[in-house]
């Protein structure tokens, strides 16, 4: 086990996991049976089990990945959990990955520039989406359109937009509107949508083409989109 895994972010996997854990992970420090417990867990749908095995191997976790029946639907849920004071303290104090987190400033200042792309891919895999679809309008029949959505706090979305813009991946210098998904819900969660086949293709190519860690389900979807866009 590498309890110091997150002490220094010096490779793509570590940056990716910080993005994924920020968006979809859970860390805690609590009093349990008169003992202070430090824990981290990541729950994914059962079909994404493979990604949790990478996390398990990266940190060197010896406990097995658990599989549960979801109370919400019939899909299975898989969970990778880890209990260690040092690792969890680093996640909480150095990167601000705490329960009910909103301030991403600690995390962003500790992501080396060369690994920002991997961090953003982790955020997209955990809490984003992209799609390619046919739309029939008054001017063109069966128009092919593409979108990519990033989710998170406005602070995180501004960081993502600035990175994409600085790397010439956006079709406009003006950031798209940041929206709340559901009125009077979602707390600080916001959504940023970028549209256009060329823009979406450039962003996805930048994030996935040379990546050595990703959520296979989304990577495969990108490959299918690429084939259709190139057809």
ZITAGI-V68251 format. One record per run of one state. SS is the DSSP state (hx for helix, st for strand, lp for the rest). FROM is the first residue (numbers start at 1). LEN is the number of residues. If there is no record, write none. Layout:
# ZITAGI-V68251
ss-><SS	SS>
from-><FROM	FROM>
len-><LEN	LEN>
This chain:
# ZITAGI-V68251
ss-><lp	hx	st	lp	st	hx	lp	st	lp	st	lp	hx	lp	hx	lp	hx	lp	st	lp	st	lp	hx	lp	st	lp	st	lp	hx	lp	hx	lp>
from-><1	12	25	33	35	46	60	66	70	76	84	85	95	105	110	113	128	129	136	143	153	154	167	178	180	190	196	197	209	216	231>
len-><11	13	8	2	11	14	6	4	6	8	1	10	10	5	3	15	1	7	7	10	1	13	11	2	10	6	1	12	7	15	1>
